[in-house]
Amino acid sequence: MKTNNIKKSLVGLSLLALVGCTSNFDEINSNPDGFTQEELTQDFNHIKGTLLQCLTM
């Protein structure tokens, strides 16, 4: 009886491990309301260099 429970537990855990491993893990676990890499880039970062050139002239 005890070995039967152990075997059932091992089969259940192995099936759970097989189902838990997915190839598209990042796609499933991404936040659709979060920020994208494009949104995280700095805005108007290119203006600083132009302003410094104008001020030094």
FILUM-568924 format. One record per residue (C-alpha): x, y, z; residue in three letters. Coordinates in pm, whole numbers, padded with zeros to 5 digits. Layout:
<X=X Y=Y Z=Z r=ala>
...
END
This chain:
<X=00000 Y=00000 Z=00000 r=met>
<X=00282 Y=00239 Z=00092 r=lys>
<X=00476 Y=00170 Z=-00230 r=thr>
<X=00158 Y=00223 Z=-00431 r=asn>
<X=00120 Y=00573 Z=-00284 r=asn>
<X=00485 Y=00649 Z=-00354 r=ile>
<X=00448 Y=00537 Z=-00717 r=lys>
<X=00134 Y=00748 Z=-00762 r=lys>
<X=00310 Y=01048 Z=-00612 r=ser>
<X=00611 Y=01006 Z=-00842 r=leu>
<X=00392 Y=00971 Z=-01150 r=val>
<X=00191 Y=01277 Z=-01048 r=gly>
<X=00502 Y=01487 Z=-00985 r=leu>
<X=00662 Y=01381 Z=-01311 r=ser>
<X=00346 Y=01470 Z=-01506 r=leu>
<X=00333 Y=01805 Z=-01331 r=leu>
<X=00696 Y=01870 Z=-01421 r=ala>
<X=00632 Y=01784 Z=-01787 r=leu>
<X=00332 Y=02013 Z=-01811 r=val>
<X=00508 Y=02295 Z=-01624 r=gly>
<X=00794 Y=02320 Z=-01875 r=cys>
<X=00686 Y=02530 Z=-02172 r=thr>
<X=00884 Y=02660 Z=-02466 r=ser>
<X=00706 Y=02998 Z=-02473 r=asn>
<X=00747 Y=03080 Z=-02103 r=phe>
<X=00837 Y=03447 Z=-02160 r=asp>
<X=00542 Y=03505 Z=-02391 r=glu>
<X=00296 Y=03355 Z=-02144 r=ile>
<X=00436 Y=03538 Z=-01843 r=asn>
<X=00472 Y=03884 Z=-01997 r=ser>
<X=00259 Y=04169 Z=-01868 r=asn>
<X=00041 Y=04305 Z=-02151 r=pro>
<X=-00004 Y=04630 Z=-01958 r=asp>
<X=00367 Y=04674 Z=-01884 r=gly>
<X=00629 Y=04886 Z=-02059 r=phe>
<X=00805 Y=04776 Z=-02377 r=thr>
<X=01178 Y=04825 Z=-02441 r=gln>
<X=01092 Y=05103 Z=-02688 r=glu>
<X=00894 Y=05288 Z=-02422 r=glu>
<X=01183 Y=05261 Z=-02174 r=leu>
<X=01430 Y=05448 Z=-02398 r=thr>
<X=01500 Y=05811 Z=-02313 r=gln>
<X=01303 Y=06073 Z=-02500 r=asp>
<X=01482 Y=06367 Z=-02660 r=phe>
<X=01827 Y=06238 Z=-02562 r=asn>
<X=01969 Y=06357 Z=-02897 r=his>
<X=01888 Y=06726 Z=-02825 r=ile>
<X=02145 Y=06763 Z=-02547 r=lys>
<X=02441 Y=06743 Z=-02784 r=gly>
<X=02294 Y=07003 Z=-03020 r=thr>
<X=02219 Y=07243 Z=-02736 r=leu>
<X=02572 Y=07214 Z=-02598 r=leu>
<X=02719 Y=07294 Z=-02940 r=gln>
<X=02498 Y=07602 Z=-02972 r=cys>
<X=02588 Y=07728 Z=-02625 r=leu>
<X=02963 Y=07692 Z=-02673 r=thr>
<X=02969 Y=07892 Z=-02997 r=met>
END
